[in-house]
Amino acid sequence: MSISSGLVARLRHVGLSFIPLLLSDALTWAALMVGYVALPWWIATEGGARDLALYGIVISAATIITMPLLSPFGDRYAKRSQIVFGLAALTCGALLVALAATLWHYSLPFLIATGLLTVIAYAFIMPSSINIAAELVPSEHLSDALSLQKTAQAMGRIAGPALAGGVLALGGTKATFWLSFILLISAALLATRIPTHSNEHEDKHSAVATAGKTIGAIGAMAHWWQELRVGLHAKWTIPMDRGWTLVNFISWIFLGPAFTMLVPLKIKSLGLSGGWLGACEAALSIGMLFGALWISNALAHRFGRYRVRVAIAMAEGLALAVVGYASSPWLLVMAFLCAGIANATFVLVGQTHRTLAVPKNFRVRMTAVNIMTTNIAGTLGPAIAGIALLHWHLNTVYITFGVLAALSAGAFMFVPRVREFLELEHHEVKDWYGHQYPEIFAAQASKQ
């Protein structure tokens, strides 16, 4: 089956009403990638490695707090509304940065302040976006929906850096930030066209009634903490999910900086222009697109999900080690292409199973814990990288982080029952956690 016919078949399975979500995701990621290229380049040019590390630490630390604090809304209120609200907040943040670049000089405190607004928006968008597909399509077509969503995001990730590189070269950072603002407005408008789940109104009214009893001005923090504890308890009590989370946590300490703060520093160390930063990000996104469209499914069918998940995750770290070694811009681009293929492949191989395994009313909470642990690692990573750069050459730090990421990913082999789990078919893993550990979810549900 060709790629185009495969896309058509998947769209037929999920329905045309799924298209607004795909288009909104594509534009959102295009806008984010435009800013992702322009903002680090601006910080690296004006403030250097110290400002990049400080920005990454503060934003990740803020995300640790806001993501679990706001995540209970994802299970109680309409996910489409949260996505629209979050995109509106992102648009406001993009407007402020564009105005700052146009009217004022570089200011790290101001960029951190607008970054905090972005963090709040992410806290609403990310858990809802990850889980909304499970409400819009039947479970037997969830794999198709997630694959299409990953493809749309990858297309946005490709278009964003390509646009950013061109605009950055021709119009500078000011024009690039304005481009991000325009794309986000378009994404927010499309998000309003995302279909409403048939049970959404019922859930919303039920949520309002429940919230009215439990949330007050004084008790709001206690309620949020209770919701967070529910997700943390469920995740920590299940040995497989606990191990899976720990492996991802350790890996991201090294992967995070290799994908973010070290990239513009590497480009500048080679004396290259900002266009090459866009080219590297575009190559990463193209790799993710190839992985989402064809490579992940082909490898999983040929070698099995478990083998692919372990091998490809380790290959991602090794590809990033090559980035640290490279002195040629074209080798950089090829290494990021391979890292993108590996990233999309190992994420897709496990994401569908892991999403289906969690009982529906726990998905957002447990996803939020996943994101929280990733952002804790995202706080540690830049701090460790910043300290390492004080003592060692950039290339040495980059290579070391890539190798350590590969070794950390290999620890996935020791996660309890993960091989058994990944060898199950999609219909067999639906609510698998609930069936295997009913006492955990029943006990937690009774406390709500």
C-alpha positions as CSV (number, residue, x, y, z in Angstrom):
1,M,0.0,0.0,0.0
2,S,1.4,3.4,-1.0
3,I,1.7,6.2,1.6
4,S,-1.0,8.3,-0.1
5,S,-3.5,5.4,-0.2
6,G,-2.6,4.6,3.4
7,L,-3.5,8.1,4.4
8,V,-6.8,8.0,2.6
9,A,-7.7,4.7,4.3
10,R,-6.9,6.1,7.7
11,L,-8.9,9.2,7.1
12,R,-11.8,7.0,6.0
13,H,-11.6,5.1,9.3
14,V,-11.5,8.1,11.5
15,G,-14.0,10.3,9.5
16,L,-13.7,13.7,7.9
17,S,-14.8,15.4,11.1
18,F,-11.3,14.6,12.4
19,I,-9.6,16.9,9.9
20,P,-10.0,20.2,11.9
21,L,-8.0,18.6,14.7
22,L,-5.3,17.5,12.3
23,L,-5.1,20.9,10.6
24,S,-5.1,22.7,13.9
25,D,-2.3,20.5,15.2
26,A,-0.3,21.0,12.0
27,L,-0.5,24.8,12.3
28,T,0.1,24.8,16.0
29,W,3.3,22.8,15.5
30,A,4.4,25.0,12.6
31,A,3.9,28.1,14.8
32,L,5.7,26.5,17.7
33,M,8.6,25.4,15.5
34,V,8.9,28.9,14.0
35,G,9.3,30.3,17.6
36,Y,11.4,27.3,18.5
37,V,14.0,28.3,15.9
38,A,13.8,32.0,16.4
39,L,13.7,32.3,20.2
40,P,16.8,30.1,21.0
41,W,18.7,31.7,18.2
42,W,17.9,35.2,19.6
43,I,18.8,34.1,23.1
44,A,22.0,32.3,22.0
45,T,23.0,35.4,20.0
46,E,22.3,38.0,22.7
47,G,22.8,36.0,25.9
48,G,24.8,32.8,25.1
49,A,24.8,29.5,26.8
50,R,24.1,30.9,30.3
51,D,20.9,32.6,29.2
52,L,19.8,29.5,27.3
53,A,20.3,27.2,30.3
54,L,18.6,29.7,32.7
55,Y,15.6,30.0,30.4
56,G,15.3,26.2,30.0
57,I,15.5,25.6,33.8
58,V,12.9,28.3,34.7
59,I,10.4,27.2,32.1
60,S,10.8,23.5,32.9
61,A,10.4,24.2,36.6
62,A,7.3,26.2,36.0
63,T,5.9,23.4,33.9
64,I,6.4,20.9,36.7
65,I,4.0,23.0,38.8
66,T,1.4,24.1,36.3
67,M,1.0,20.8,34.4
68,P,-0.2,18.7,37.4
69,L,-2.0,21.7,39.0
70,L,-4.2,22.3,35.9
71,S,-4.4,18.7,34.6
72,P,-7.6,17.8,36.5
73,F,-9.5,20.1,34.2
74,G,-8.7,17.7,31.4
75,D,-10.8,14.9,32.9
76,R,-13.7,17.1,34.0
77,Y,-14.2,19.6,31.2
78,A,-14.5,19.6,27.4
79,K,-11.1,19.0,25.8
80,R,-11.9,21.0,22.7
81,S,-12.6,24.1,24.9
82,Q,-9.3,23.6,26.7
83,I,-7.4,23.4,23.4
84,V,-9.0,26.6,22.1
85,F,-8.3,28.4,25.4
86,G,-4.7,27.2,25.4
87,L,-4.1,28.3,21.8
88,A,-5.6,31.7,22.6
89,A,-3.1,32.1,25.4
90,L,-0.2,30.9,23.1
91,T,-1.3,33.6,20.6
92,C,-1.2,36.3,23.2
93,G,2.3,35.1,24.2
94,A,3.5,35.1,20.6
95,L,2.1,38.7,20.1
96,L,4.0,39.9,23.2
97,V,7.3,38.4,22.0
98,A,6.8,39.8,18.5
99,L,6.1,43.3,19.9
100,A,9.2,43.0,22.1
101,A,11.4,42.1,19.2
102,T,9.9,44.9,17.1
103,L,9.8,47.8,19.7
104,W,12.3,46.9,22.4
105,H,15.7,45.3,23.0
106,Y,16.5,41.8,24.2
107,S,15.4,41.1,27.8
108,L,15.7,37.6,29.3
109,P,13.3,38.4,32.2
110,F,10.6,39.5,29.7
111,L,11.1,36.4,27.7
112,I,10.9,34.2,30.8
113,A,7.6,36.1,31.7
114,T,6.0,35.4,28.3
115,G,7.4,31.9,28.5
116,L,5.4,31.3,31.7
117,L,2.2,32.3,29.9
118,T,3.1,29.7,27.3
119,V,3.6,27.1,30.0
120,I,0.1,27.7,31.3
121,A,-1.3,27.4,27.8
122,Y,0.6,24.1,27.4
123,A,-0.9,22.8,30.6
124,F,-4.3,23.0,29.0
125,I,-3.4,22.0,25.5
126,M,-1.0,19.0,25.8
127,P,-3.0,16.5,28.0
128,S,-6.2,17.3,26.1
129,S,-4.6,17.1,22.7
130,I,-3.0,13.8,23.5
131,N,-6.2,12.2,24.7
132,I,-8.9,13.8,22.6
133,A,-8.4,11.3,19.8
134,A,-9.6,8.5,22.1
135,E,-12.9,10.3,22.5
136,L,-13.4,11.1,18.8
137,V,-12.8,7.7,17.2
138,P,-13.6,4.1,18.1
139,S,-10.9,2.2,19.9
140,E,-10.3,-0.1,17.0
141,H,-9.3,3.0,14.9
142,L,-7.3,4.8,17.6
143,S,-4.0,3.6,16.1
144,D,-5.0,5.2,12.8
145,A,-6.1,8.4,14.6
146,L,-2.9,8.7,16.6
147,S,-0.8,8.0,13.5
148,L,-2.6,10.7,11.5
149,Q,-2.3,13.1,14.4
150,K,1.5,12.4,14.6
151,T,1.7,12.9,10.9
152,A,-0.1,16.2,11.0
153,Q,2.2,17.4,13.8
154,A,5.2,16.2,11.9
155,M,4.1,18.1,8.8
156,G,3.8,21.2,11.0
157,R,7.3,20.5,12.4
158,I,8.6,20.3,8.8
159,A,6.9,23.5,7.6
160,G,7.8,25.5,10.7
161,P,11.6,25.3,10.6
162,A,11.6,25.7,6.8
163,L,9.5,28.9,7.1
164,A,11.5,30.1,10.0
165,G,14.9,29.5,8.3
166,G,13.8,31.5,5.2
167,V,12.1,34.3,7.2
168,L,15.0,34.5,9.6
169,A,17.5,34.9,6.8
170,L,15.4,37.5,4.9
171,G,13.5,39.4,7.6
172,G,15.3,38.7,10.9
173,T,13.9,37.6,14.2
174,K,11.2,40.3,14.2
175,A,9.5,39.0,11.1
176,T,9.9,35.4,12.3
177,F,8.1,36.1,15.6
178,W,5.2,37.7,13.7
179,L,4.9,34.7,11.5
180,S,4.5,32.5,14.6
181,F,1.7,34.8,15.8
182,I,-0.2,34.6,12.5
183,L,0.0,30.8,12.4
184,L,-1.3,30.5,16.0
185,I,-4.3,32.6,15.2
186,S,-5.1,30.2,12.4
187,A,-4.7,27.2,14.6
188,A,-7.0,28.6,17.3
189,L,-9.7,29.3,14.7
190,L,-9.5,25.7,13.3
191,A,-9.6,24.3,16.8
192,T,-13.1,25.7,17.3
193,R,-14.2,23.4,14.5
194,I,-13.0,20.2,16.3
195,P,-16.1,18.0,16.8
196,T,-17.7,17.8,20.2
197,H,-17.8,14.3,21.7
198,S,-21.3,12.9,22.1
199,N,-21.0,12.5,25.8
200,E,-19.1,15.8,26.3
201,H,-22.2,17.8,27.4
202,E,-23.2,15.1,29.9
203,D,-19.7,14.9,31.2
204,K,-19.4,18.7,31.5
205,H,-22.7,19.1,33.4
206,S,-21.6,16.2,35.7
207,A,-18.2,17.9,36.2
208,V,-19.8,21.2,37.0
209,A,-22.0,19.6,39.6
210,T,-19.1,17.8,41.1
211,A,-16.8,20.8,41.0
212,G,-19.5,22.9,42.6
213,K,-19.4,20.6,45.6
214,T,-15.7,20.2,45.9
215,I,-14.0,23.4,44.5
216,G,-14.2,26.6,46.4
217,A,-11.9,29.6,46.6
218,I,-10.2,28.1,49.6
219,G,-10.4,24.4,48.7
220,A,-9.2,24.6,45.1
221,M,-5.5,23.8,45.8
222,A,-6.5,20.8,48.0
223,H,-8.8,19.5,45.2
224,W,-6.0,19.8,42.6
225,W,-3.6,18.1,44.9
226,Q,-6.1,15.2,45.4
227,E,-6.4,14.8,41.7
228,L,-2.6,14.8,41.3
229,R,-2.3,12.1,44.0
230,V,-4.8,9.9,42.2
231,G,-2.7,9.9,39.0
232,L,0.6,9.6,40.9
233,H,-0.7,6.7,43.0
234,A,-2.0,4.8,40.0
235,K,1.2,5.2,38.0
236,W,3.6,4.4,40.9
237,T,1.6,1.3,42.0
238,I,1.7,-0.3,38.6
239,P,5.2,-1.8,38.2
240,M,5.3,-1.6,34.4
241,D,4.2,2.0,34.2
242,R,6.5,3.0,37.0
243,G,9.5,1.4,35.3
244,W,8.4,2.9,31.9
245,T,8.2,6.4,33.5
246,L,11.6,6.1,35.2
247,V,13.3,5.0,32.0
248,N,11.8,7.9,30.1
249,F,12.7,10.3,32.9
250,I,16.4,9.4,32.9
251,S,16.6,9.3,29.1
252,W,15.1,12.8,28.8
253,I,17.7,14.3,31.2
254,F,20.1,13.8,28.3
255,L,17.8,13.9,25.3
256,G,16.3,17.3,26.3
257,P,19.4,19.4,26.0
258,A,20.6,17.5,22.9
259,F,17.3,18.5,21.1
260,T,17.1,22.0,22.5
261,M,19.7,24.3,24.1
262,L,22.8,22.5,22.6
263,V,21.6,22.8,19.0
264,P,21.9,26.5,18.5
265,L,25.2,26.5,20.4
266,K,26.5,23.7,18.0
267,I,25.4,25.7,14.9
268,K,27.1,28.9,16.2
269,S,30.3,26.9,17.1
270,L,30.6,25.9,13.5
271,G,30.1,29.5,12.3
272,L,26.9,28.7,10.5
273,S,23.9,30.9,10.0
274,G,20.4,30.6,11.6
275,G,19.2,29.0,8.4
276,W,21.2,25.9,9.3
277,L,19.3,25.7,12.6
278,G,16.1,25.7,10.6
279,A,17.5,23.0,8.3
280,C,18.4,20.8,11.3
281,E,15.0,21.2,12.8
282,A,13.3,20.6,9.5
283,A,15.4,17.4,9.1
284,L,14.3,16.2,12.5
285,S,10.7,16.9,11.6
286,I,11.0,15.1,8.2
287,G,12.4,12.1,10.1
288,M,9.4,12.2,12.4
289,L,7.1,12.3,9.4
290,F,8.7,9.3,7.8
291,G,8.6,7.4,11.1
292,A,4.9,8.2,11.6
293,L,3.8,7.5,8.1
294,W,5.5,4.2,7.4
295,I,8.6,3.2,9.2
296,S,7.1,2.7,12.7
297,N,4.4,0.3,11.4
298,A,6.8,-1.5,9.0
299,L,9.4,-2.1,11.7
300,A,6.8,-3.2,14.3
301,H,5.3,-5.7,11.9
302,R,8.7,-7.0,10.8
303,F,10.5,-7.3,14.2
304,G,7.8,-6.8,16.9
305,R,6.9,-3.8,19.0
306,Y,9.2,-4.7,21.9
307,R,12.4,-5.1,19.9
308,V,11.7,-2.0,17.9
309,R,11.0,0.0,21.0
310,V,14.3,-0.9,22.6
311,A,16.6,-0.7,19.6
312,I,15.2,2.5,18.0
313,A,15.2,4.3,21.3
314,M,18.9,3.5,21.7
315,A,19.6,4.5,18.1
316,E,18.1,8.0,18.8
317,G,20.7,8.6,21.5
318,L,23.5,7.5,19.2
319,A,22.3,9.7,16.4
320,L,22.5,12.7,18.7
321,A,26.0,11.6,19.7
322,V,26.9,11.9,16.0
323,V,25.5,15.5,16.1
324,G,28.1,16.3,18.7
325,Y,30.9,14.7,16.6
326,A,29.9,16.3,13.3
327,S,31.9,19.2,11.8
328,S,30.0,19.2,8.5
329,P,26.6,20.9,8.4
330,W,25.3,18.2,6.1
331,L,26.3,15.5,8.6
332,L,24.3,17.5,11.2
333,V,21.3,17.5,9.0
334,M,21.5,13.7,8.4
335,A,22.0,12.9,12.0
336,F,18.9,14.9,13.0
337,L,17.0,13.2,10.2
338,C,17.8,9.8,11.8
339,A,17.0,11.0,15.3
340,G,13.6,12.2,14.0
341,I,12.9,8.8,12.5
342,A,13.9,7.1,15.7
343,N,11.9,9.4,17.9
344,A,8.6,9.0,16.0
345,T,9.1,5.3,15.7
346,F,9.6,4.4,19.3
347,V,7.0,6.9,20.6
348,L,4.3,5.5,18.2
349,V,5.2,1.9,18.9
350,G,4.3,2.3,22.6
351,Q,1.9,5.3,22.7
352,T,-1.2,3.6,21.4
353,H,-0.8,0.6,23.7
354,R,-0.1,2.8,26.7
355,T,-3.1,5.1,26.0
356,L,-5.6,2.2,25.6
357,A,-4.3,0.5,28.7
358,V,-5.4,3.3,31.0
359,P,-9.1,3.5,32.0
360,K,-10.6,6.5,30.2
361,N,-11.3,8.7,33.3
362,F,-7.6,8.4,34.3
363,R,-5.9,9.1,31.0
364,V,-5.4,12.8,31.4
365,R,-4.2,12.6,34.9
366,M,-1.7,9.9,34.1
367,T,-0.6,11.6,31.0
368,A,-0.1,14.8,33.0
369,V,2.2,12.9,35.4
370,N,4.2,11.6,32.3
371,I,4.6,15.2,31.2
372,M,5.4,16.4,34.7
373,T,8.3,13.8,35.0
374,T,9.5,14.8,31.6
375,N,9.7,18.4,32.6
376,I,11.5,17.6,35.9
377,A,14.1,15.9,33.7
378,G,13.8,19.0,31.4
379,T,14.8,21.1,34.4
380,L,17.7,18.9,35.4
381,G,19.0,18.5,31.8
382,P,19.8,22.1,31.0
383,A,21.3,22.6,34.5
384,I,23.6,19.6,34.1
385,A,24.5,20.7,30.5
386,G,25.2,24.2,31.7
387,I,27.6,23.0,34.4
388,A,29.2,20.5,32.0
389,L,29.9,23.3,29.5
390,L,31.9,25.2,32.1
391,H,34.4,22.3,32.2
392,W,34.3,20.6,28.8
393,H,34.1,21.4,25.2
394,L,30.6,21.6,23.6
395,N,31.3,18.6,21.3
396,T,32.4,16.5,24.3
397,V,29.2,17.4,26.2
398,Y,27.0,16.7,23.2
399,I,28.6,13.3,22.5
400,T,28.4,12.3,26.2
401,F,24.7,13.2,26.4
402,G,23.9,11.2,23.3
403,V,25.7,8.1,24.6
404,L,24.1,8.4,28.0
405,A,20.7,8.8,26.4
406,A,21.3,5.6,24.4
407,L,22.3,3.6,27.5
408,S,19.4,4.9,29.5
409,A,17.0,3.9,26.8
410,G,18.4,0.4,26.9
411,A,17.2,0.0,30.5
412,F,13.7,-0.4,29.0
413,M,14.6,-4.1,28.7
414,F,14.3,-4.4,32.5
415,V,10.9,-2.9,32.9
416,P,8.5,-5.6,34.3
417,R,6.0,-7.2,31.9
418,V,6.7,-4.7,29.2
419,R,7.6,-7.4,26.6
420,E,4.4,-9.2,27.4
421,F,2.4,-6.0,27.1
422,L,3.8,-4.8,23.8
423,E,3.2,-8.2,22.2
424,L,-0.6,-7.9,22.8
425,E,-2.9,-6.6,20.0
426,H,-4.7,-3.2,20.4
427,H,-8.1,-4.8,21.3
428,E,-6.4,-6.8,24.0
429,V,-4.8,-3.9,25.8
430,K,-7.9,-1.7,26.1
431,D,-8.3,-1.0,29.9
432,W,-5.5,-3.5,30.5
433,Y,-4.4,-1.6,33.6
434,G,-7.9,-1.7,35.0
435,H,-8.2,-5.4,34.3
436,Q,-4.8,-6.3,35.7
437,Y,-5.0,-3.9,38.7
438,P,-8.7,-3.4,39.4
439,E,-8.1,-2.7,43.1
440,I,-5.9,0.4,42.3
441,F,-8.5,2.2,40.1
442,A,-11.5,1.1,42.2
443,A,-9.9,2.4,45.4
444,Q,-8.9,5.7,43.8
445,A,-12.3,6.2,42.1
446,S,-14.0,5.8,45.5
447,K,-11.9,8.6,46.9
448,Q,-13.1,11.1,44.3
